Amino acid sequence: MSENPLVLSLARLPRVLGSTRHEDVSWIVPDDLGTPSMAVAPGSVLDVSVDMTSIDDGVLVQLATSVDLEGECVRCLDEVRRHHEVTSSEVYCEPGAPALSAQGEDETESQDLFMIGERDTISIETQLRDAIVPLADPRPLCRPDCEGLCDVCGEKWAELPADHEHFVVDPRLASLASLLGDSPEPERS
């Protein structure tokens, strides 16, 4: 048996049409489950419910789990956490199955298919990743109306007073500003 909990043996699944088998799998999440903007916490345990059903030319594999995707707000850098219920269904084909030859000459489609591997096993890692990664928000926000950070002092706009402003003189005009004596009207940056 494999050390990888996501490689499942089909030895105890009868290959009679409609036969089913259920397994519960626990997987320690690696560092790369997600995107640069949001990911599942590395080292956390992901409990996956797996239902396998024998079908013509292969096995239907249905996965169910729940994940917490974590990231940072792109405006204010606060932590963002989103909970998702994840489900996925894929067919794993037997090598040499008639369904594969029906694909014809289009090799790109046959490369996208899930295959039953050596020693009658399947690896559900790709299926699991394909179900989780698209849930990551490419530009996560802590809330839709987040104002972000002041571009001068770096403080959150939500925590600053309404009259917060910075007077910034363009360095090219600094010598002229000193001639004015009175400072010109400050601008909000």
N, C-alpha and C positions, 0 to 999 in steps of 0.2 A: 504494500500500500504506500502511496505517496505521502511525503511529509507536508505537502501543501494541502490545507483543508478545502481549497476550492477545486481540487481535482477529485472528482467523484467516480466511484466504480459503478458500472451498470450490471455487475454480475448478479445482484439479487433482484434486478428488475426483470420479470418474465417478459419475453419478447412476443407476447400474445397481444394482439391489437386491443388497446384500451386498458391494459394492465398499468397500475400506478404504484409509485413508491414515494414516500415522503422522508426527507432528511432535514435536520436542523444543523446548521453549520455556524461556527464562530470563527471569525477571521480578524487577526490583528492588523489594523489598517497601516499600510506603508506610508512613506513620506509624500508620495506623489498621487494621492487620490483626490483629484480636483483640478483646479486651474490656479494660476498665480493670484487671481483676485479672491477666490473662495475655495476652501478645501475641507475635507474631513480631518479632524485632529489626528495626527500621526500617533500610533500606539494605542488608540482607542479600540475597543472590541466591537465589531459589527456582527450582529446576529442575523443570519440569513435563513429564511424558510424556503426550502427547495421541494417542488413537486415535479416528479418525472412521470410522463405517460408514454407508453409504447404506441407508436403510430406506424403507418406504412413507411418504410425506408428510413426509420430513425426514431428519435425520442423528442417529445415536446417537453421543454424545461421551463417551468414558471418559478420566478424568484419573487420574494417579498421581504422587504426590510425597511428600516427607517434610519435616516441619517440627519446629523446636524452639520450643516456647512457653515464654516466660520471664515470671516475676512475682516477687512477694514473699510469703513465708509470712505469713498473716494473724495469727499468734500472736507470732512472734519477729522478723519482718522480714528473715530470711535469704533469699538468692536461691533461687528454685525454678525448675527447668528440667525440662520434660517433652518427650520425643521421641515423635512420632507418625508412623506411616505413614498417608497419606491416599489414599483412592480415592473416586471419584465417577462416577456414570453418569447422564446426562440426555439426553432427546430434544429436539432443536431442530426445531421444526415449520416447514414452508414457509408463507409467508403464503397464506391462502385454502385451506389443506389441508382435505380432508373431515373429518379428525379434529377440527379446530377447530370446525366447524359442528355436529359431533356432541355438543359440550359443551352445546349448547342455549342457554338464556337466562342461565345462571349465569356472569356476567362475572368473578366473583372467581376461579373456577378457570381461566379463559382468561388472566387476568392473571398467574397463577402459572406459566404455560408459558413455556419458552424459545423464542424465535423466531429464525429466520434473518433477518438484517438486510439493509440496502441493499447492493448490489453483491455479493451472494452471500457475506456474511461472518457470522461468529458471534463474540460476545464471551464468553469463558469466565471473566471476572473474577467475576461473580456466582456461578457454579457453584463456583468455587474458594473464594470466601469462605464460601459456604454449607457447604462441606465442612470448613473449618478452624475457623471461629469456635465451633461447638458443642463442640469439643474442649477449649476453655479452661475450666479449673476455676474456678467462681465464688468459691471460698474455698480457694485453694491452701495446702497445708501442706508444710513441709520433711520431716516424717515424721509418721505418725499420732499418736504419743504426745508431740508437741511441747508443752512446758509454757508456752511464751510468755515474757513479760517480767514482771519485778516491777513492780507498778503504782506503787511509790513511787520506787525508784531507777532503773528502766528497764533494769536488767541482765537478761541471760537467766537464767531459773531453772536451766537445765541447767548453767550455769557457776558458780552460786553454791553456797556450802556448805549442807549440809542444815539447819543451825541458823540460816540467814539470816532476820532479822526486823527489823521497824521498829516503834518505839513511836510511835504517832501519837495526840496528844491532840486531841480535838475542841476547836477554838478557843473554843467557847461554855463549855467546862468548864475551860479552862486555869487560871483563877484558883482554882478548887476543887482542882485537881491540885496546885498549889503549897502548899496548906494541909496536904496529906497528908504531906509530907516525903519519905516513901519512895515511889518510883514504883510504880504498880500493875503487875501482870503484863503484859509486852509480848505483843502479838498478832502473828501472821504476817499480812501484808496482801497 
